[in-house]
């Protein structure tokens, strides 16, 4: 299972799940991300997520198909954005 580490932007406490899928390249657009959520292909912390714009915060793990996305806070990456 591929693992993608995503670091939240400085000053952003969360990212919407559909935008996270777009930002990590799992899908091509936020709209496509919303479709993946609507079709039940996305889970957060092992629970299927039905909210297309659910707020994903640091420490959460999002799974879509065989891809796992680990969300980190801005300080966790050790690099400037």
C-alpha positions as a LaTeX table, in Angstrom:
\begin{tabular}{lrrr}
\hline
Residue & $x$ (\AA) & $y$ (\AA) & $z$ (\AA) \\
\hline
Unk1 & 0.00 & 0.00 & 0.00 \\
Unk2 & 1.57 & 3.31 & $-1.07$ \\
Unk3 & 1.90 & 5.83 & 1.75 \\
Unk4 & 1.85 & 9.57 & 1.07 \\
Unk5 & 2.86 & 12.05 & 3.75 \\
Unk6 & 1.04 & 15.37 & 3.46 \\
Unk7 & 2.03 & 18.40 & 5.54 \\
Unk8 & $-0.59$ & 21.04 & 6.27 \\
Unk9 & 0.25 & 24.58 & 5.21 \\
Unk10 & 1.51 & 26.92 & 7.92 \\
Unk11 & $-1.47$ & 28.48 & 9.68 \\
Unk12 & $-3.96$ & 25.94 & 8.31 \\
Unk13 & $-5.43$ & 23.71 & 11.03 \\
Unk14 & $-7.09$ & 21.42 & 8.45 \\
Unk15 & $-7.66$ & 20.58 & 4.79 \\
Unk16 & $-10.95$ & 19.38 & 3.32 \\
Unk17 & $-10.82$ & 15.71 & 2.34 \\
Unk18 & $-11.70$ & 16.37 & $-1.31$ \\
Unk19 & $-8.88$ & 18.95 & $-1.55$ \\
Unk20 & $-6.45$ & 16.56 & 0.18 \\
Unk21 & $-7.15$ & 13.92 & $-2.46$ \\
Unk22 & $-6.46$ & 16.50 & $-5.18$ \\
Unk23 & $-3.32$ & 17.90 & $-3.50$ \\
Unk24 & $-1.77$ & 14.45 & $-3.11$ \\
Unk25 & $-2.51$ & 13.45 & $-6.70$ \\
Unk26 & $-4.98$ & 10.71 & $-5.81$ \\
Unk27 & $-7.46$ & 12.42 & $-8.15$ \\
Unk28 & $-7.34$ & 15.25 & $-10.69$ \\
Unk29 & $-9.76$ & 17.71 & $-9.08$ \\
Unk30 & $-11.71$ & 18.53 & $-5.95$ \\
Unk31 & $-14.86$ & 17.46 & $-7.79$ \\
Unk32 & $-13.34$ & 14.05 & $-8.52$ \\
Unk33 & $-12.43$ & 13.84 & $-4.83$ \\
Unk34 & $-16.03$ & 14.54 & $-3.88$ \\
Unk35 & $-17.14$ & 11.71 & $-6.18$ \\
Unk36 & $-14.70$ & 9.29 & $-4.54$ \\
Unk37 & $-16.14$ & 10.22 & $-1.13$ \\
Unk38 & $-19.74$ & 9.94 & $-2.37$ \\
Unk39 & $-19.03$ & 6.48 & $-3.78$ \\
Unk40 & $-17.66$ & 5.28 & $-0.41$ \\
Unk41 & $-14.03$ & 4.86 & $-1.51$ \\
Unk42 & $-12.56$ & 7.12 & 1.20 \\
Unk43 & $-12.05$ & 6.34 & 4.87 \\
Unk44 & $-10.61$ & 8.41 & 7.70 \\
Unk45 & $-9.12$ & 6.51 & 10.61 \\
Unk46 & $-10.57$ & 3.27 & 9.25 \\
Unk47 & $-14.15$ & 4.60 & 9.09 \\
Unk48 & $-15.82$ & 5.32 & 5.74 \\
Unk49 & $-16.14$ & 9.10 & 5.33 \\
Unk50 & $-19.39$ & 10.35 & 3.79 \\
Unk51 & $-18.81$ & 14.12 & 4.19 \\
Unk52 & $-17.25$ & 15.42 & 0.97 \\
Unk53 & $-15.65$ & 18.41 & 2.69 \\
Unk54 & $-14.76$ & 16.78 & 6.02 \\
Unk55 & $-11.98$ & 18.63 & 7.83 \\
Unk56 & $-8.83$ & 16.53 & 7.98 \\
Unk57 & $-6.39$ & 17.54 & 10.70 \\
Unk58 & $-2.81$ & 16.65 & 11.61 \\
Unk59 & $-2.48$ & 13.09 & 12.87 \\
Unk60 & $-5.33$ & 11.68 & 10.81 \\
Unk61 & $-4.88$ & 8.95 & 8.21 \\
Unk62 & $-6.99$ & 8.97 & 5.05 \\
Unk63 & $-7.29$ & 5.88 & 2.86 \\
Unk64 & $-8.55$ & 5.87 & $-0.71$ \\
Unk65 & $-8.33$ & 2.60 & $-2.59$ \\
Unk66 & $-4.84$ & 1.26 & $-1.96$ \\
Unk67 & $-3.35$ & 4.68 & $-1.06$ \\
Unk68 & $-2.84$ & 5.79 & 2.53 \\
Unk69 & $-2.32$ & 9.50 & 3.26 \\
Unk70 & $-0.75$ & 10.48 & 6.58 \\
Unk71 & $-1.50$ & 14.10 & 7.47 \\
Unk72 & 1.18 & 16.00 & 9.41 \\
Unk73 & 1.19 & 19.41 & 11.05 \\
Unk74 & 3.35 & 22.19 & 9.58 \\
Unk75 & 6.06 & 21.62 & 12.21 \\
Unk76 & 6.34 & 17.88 & 11.60 \\
Unk77 & 7.98 & 18.09 & 8.18 \\
Unk78 & 11.09 & 19.92 & 9.28 \\
Unk79 & 11.11 & 21.88 & 6.01 \\
Unk80 & 9.81 & 25.26 & 4.95 \\
Unk81 & 6.83 & 25.21 & 2.62 \\
\hline
\end{tabular}
